[in-house]
Structure formats: structure tokens, C-alpha cells
Amino acid sequence: MSSRIAVAVTVNGQAISAFVEPRTSLADFLRNDLGLTGTHLGCEMGVCGACLVLLDGKAVHACLMYAVQADGQTVQTVEGLSESRAIADIQQVFHERNALQCGFCTSGMLVTAHEFLSKCQDPSRAEIRDALSGNYCRCTGYEAIVDAIAETARGRADRAGIPSQAEQAAKSDAEETPS
């Protein structure tokens, strides 16, 4: 019989103290102990991306991590990102572009998109595909997902007044061309 270990973690802004079995994965802790079922278990080998959560702002596979490893850290699940409206624009465009299909991979895709877009404001389609390389989807063929992330990025850049790479290149070319 194993003894339970104390864990203190902040999940979606709420301080949580619990006792867990040493081998309880972070995904199982979130789903079974906290009822946060947006973190999906797919392959349980860290390949499909369905279990992605943010740990201190960085996407991690919750299926590969023990809950005790998250002790003292901050976890954001897709539910927390949704409730805080951090991903509202991404969710809206995923819906509009039909980038959801069955929905099993969607939570991981949203977490990936959120983390990626926080680092890359004007990504190319190749950069988006690279960012999604750790997420597996059987339904969409990825085109609608890539479209949704690209549209979200462009919308954010437009609202922030950031010119696109193409606009920056055109401006640079115009500055270099003598009149």
C-alpha cells in the first residue's frame, strides 16, 4: 500500500491542497480529483497532445507528469483559459472555421494555439503547422485548424496595429526603391 503525498498547486487561479497517490498523473488528478475533464487522455504517451495544460505558462503533457511534480506550481487547463476569456477569440474562430470536428483534440489544440500565439504574433502557415506538430487530430486534416489559428493571429495583430510580415516587406521594399 502506497502512502499519499501532499500536493499544493494553483489550478485555474484557485489554490488546491490535496493528497495524491505518488503515481497519479497530473491528467488523472485534474480529471478525477478536480473534475476538470477538458484535459483529455488519448495516447497516454505524450504524442497526441490531447492532455496539454499550461504549467507555469508552458504547455506540458499532463499524461506524462505526476501530480506531485506540479507541487508549488500553477496549472491552467482549457477550462481556466476559457473562463478567463484568454482563448475566447481562438474558440470563436475555431467555431467559425469548423476546426472542431469531434472535439477530442480541441482542448489540446486550443492550449497549443494559446501558447504559440503568445510567442508568435504573425506566424506563417509553416510555423503554425510546426507548432501543431505535437497535436494529433483524426478528423480535420488540420487545414481548418491552421486557418483558424492564422485568422486569430491576424485579428490580434490588426487590433494591436501590428503590420503583417507581407506589409512589413512591402514597406521595406518601398523604402529601398529610389523615387
C-alpha positions as CSV (number, residue, x, y, z in Angstrom):
1,M,0.0,0.0,0.0
2,S,1.5,3.3,-1.0
3,S,1.1,6.4,1.1
4,R,-0.5,9.5,-0.3
5,I,1.6,12.6,-0.8
6,A,0.5,16.2,-0.1
7,V,0.4,18.5,-3.1
8,A,-0.3,22.2,-3.2
9,V,-1.0,23.6,-6.7
10,T,-2.8,26.6,-8.1
11,V,-5.2,25.4,-10.8
12,N,-7.0,28.0,-12.9
13,G,-6.3,30.6,-10.3
14,Q,-7.6,28.5,-7.3
15,A,-5.2,27.2,-4.6
16,I,-5.6,23.5,-4.3
17,S,-4.3,21.3,-1.5
18,A,-4.8,17.6,-1.8
19,F,-3.2,14.2,-1.0
20,V,-2.5,12.0,-4.1
21,E,-1.0,8.6,-4.7
22,P,2.6,9.1,-5.9
23,R,1.9,7.6,-9.3
24,T,-1.2,9.7,-10.1
25,S,-0.6,11.5,-13.3
26,L,-1.4,15.2,-13.5
27,A,-4.1,14.4,-16.1
28,D,-5.8,11.9,-13.8
29,F,-5.6,14.4,-10.9
30,L,-7.2,17.1,-12.9
31,R,-9.9,14.9,-14.4
32,N,-10.7,12.5,-11.5
33,D,-9.9,14.6,-8.4
34,L,-10.8,18.1,-9.6
35,G,-13.4,17.2,-12.2
36,L,-11.6,19.2,-15.0
37,T,-12.5,16.9,-17.8
38,G,-11.3,19.2,-20.6
39,T,-7.8,17.6,-20.2
40,H,-8.3,14.5,-22.3
41,L,-6.4,11.3,-22.2
42,G,-5.6,9.9,-25.6
43,C,-2.4,8.0,-26.2
44,E,-1.0,8.4,-22.6
45,M,2.5,8.6,-24.1
46,G,2.8,12.3,-24.8
47,V,2.3,12.0,-28.5
48,C,-1.3,13.1,-29.2
49,G,-1.4,16.4,-27.3
50,A,-5.0,15.9,-26.0
51,C,-3.8,16.2,-22.4
52,L,-1.9,19.5,-22.8
53,V,-2.1,22.0,-20.0
54,L,-0.1,25.1,-19.1
55,L,2.3,24.6,-16.2
56,D,3.7,28.0,-15.2
57,G,2.8,29.2,-18.6
58,K,4.4,26.4,-20.6
59,A,2.5,23.7,-22.4
60,V,3.1,20.2,-20.9
61,H,1.7,16.8,-21.4
62,A,-0.3,16.1,-18.3
63,C,-0.3,12.4,-19.0
64,L,3.5,12.2,-18.7
65,M,3.7,14.1,-15.4
66,Y,2.9,13.1,-11.9
67,A,0.6,15.4,-10.0
68,V,3.3,15.6,-7.2
69,Q,5.7,17.1,-9.8
70,A,3.3,20.1,-10.1
71,D,3.6,20.8,-6.4
72,G,4.0,24.6,-5.9
73,Q,3.3,25.4,-9.5
74,T,0.5,27.0,-11.4
75,V,-1.6,24.9,-13.8
76,Q,-4.0,26.3,-16.4
77,T,-6.4,23.9,-18.1
78,V,-8.6,24.6,-21.1
79,E,-11.4,25.3,-18.7
80,G,-9.4,28.0,-16.9
81,L,-8.3,29.6,-20.2
82,S,-11.9,29.6,-21.4
83,E,-13.3,31.0,-18.1
84,S,-10.7,33.8,-18.1
85,R,-11.5,34.5,-21.7
86,A,-7.8,34.1,-22.6
87,I,-8.8,31.9,-25.6
88,A,-12.2,33.5,-26.4
89,D,-11.1,34.7,-29.8
90,I,-9.4,31.4,-30.6
91,Q,-12.5,29.5,-29.6
92,Q,-14.7,31.8,-31.7
93,V,-12.6,31.3,-34.9
94,F,-12.3,27.6,-34.3
95,H,-16.1,27.5,-34.3
96,E,-16.5,29.8,-37.3
97,R,-13.9,27.8,-39.3
98,N,-15.3,24.4,-38.2
99,A,-11.9,23.5,-36.8
100,L,-13.5,21.3,-34.1
101,Q,-15.0,18.2,-35.7
102,C,-15.3,15.5,-33.0
103,G,-13.8,17.8,-30.4
104,F,-11.5,15.3,-28.7
105,C,-8.3,17.0,-29.7
106,T,-9.7,20.5,-29.5
107,S,-8.7,21.3,-25.9
108,G,-5.1,20.4,-26.6
109,M,-5.2,22.4,-29.9
110,L,-6.6,25.4,-28.0
111,V,-3.8,25.2,-25.4
112,T,-1.2,24.9,-28.1
113,A,-2.6,27.8,-30.1
114,H,-2.8,30.0,-27.0
115,E,0.8,29.3,-26.0
116,F,2.1,29.6,-29.6
117,L,0.2,32.9,-30.3
118,S,1.6,34.4,-27.1
119,K,5.0,34.0,-28.5
120,C,4.4,34.5,-32.3
121,Q,2.2,37.3,-33.3
122,D,2.3,37.0,-37.1
123,P,3.0,33.3,-37.9
124,S,3.4,31.8,-41.3
125,R,1.3,28.7,-42.1
126,A,4.5,26.6,-41.8
127,E,5.2,28.0,-38.3
128,I,1.6,27.2,-37.3
129,R,2.0,23.6,-38.6
130,D,5.2,23.2,-36.7
131,A,3.6,24.5,-33.5
132,L,0.8,21.9,-34.0
133,S,3.2,19.0,-34.7
134,G,2.6,17.7,-31.1
135,N,-1.1,17.6,-31.6
136,Y,-2.9,14.7,-33.3
137,C,-6.3,15.1,-35.0
138,R,-8.0,12.3,-36.9
139,C,-10.9,14.3,-38.2
140,T,-10.0,17.6,-39.7
141,G,-6.9,17.2,-41.9
142,Y,-5.6,20.3,-40.0
143,E,-6.4,22.8,-42.7
144,A,-9.3,24.3,-40.7
145,I,-7.2,24.4,-37.6
146,V,-4.3,26.1,-39.3
147,D,-6.8,28.6,-40.9
148,A,-8.3,29.3,-37.5
149,I,-5.0,30.0,-35.8
150,A,-3.8,32.2,-38.7
151,E,-7.1,34.1,-38.6
152,T,-6.9,34.6,-34.9
153,A,-3.3,35.8,-35.2
154,R,-4.2,38.3,-37.9
155,G,-7.2,39.5,-35.9
156,R,-5.0,40.0,-32.8
157,A,-2.3,41.8,-34.9
158,D,-4.9,44.1,-36.5
159,R,-6.4,45.0,-33.1
160,A,-2.9,45.8,-31.9
161,G,-1.9,47.7,-35.0
162,I,0.9,45.3,-35.9
163,P,1.6,45.1,-39.6
164,S,1.8,41.6,-41.2
165,Q,5.0,40.2,-42.5
166,A,3.8,41.0,-46.0
167,E,3.0,44.6,-45.1
168,Q,6.4,45.0,-43.4
169,A,8.2,43.5,-46.5
170,A,6.3,45.8,-48.9
171,K,7.1,48.8,-46.7
172,S,10.8,47.8,-46.6
173,D,10.8,47.3,-50.4
174,A,9.2,50.8,-50.9
175,E,11.9,52.4,-48.7
176,E,14.7,50.8,-50.6
177,T,13.4,51.7,-54.1
178,P,14.6,55.2,-55.1
179,S,12.0,57.6,-56.4
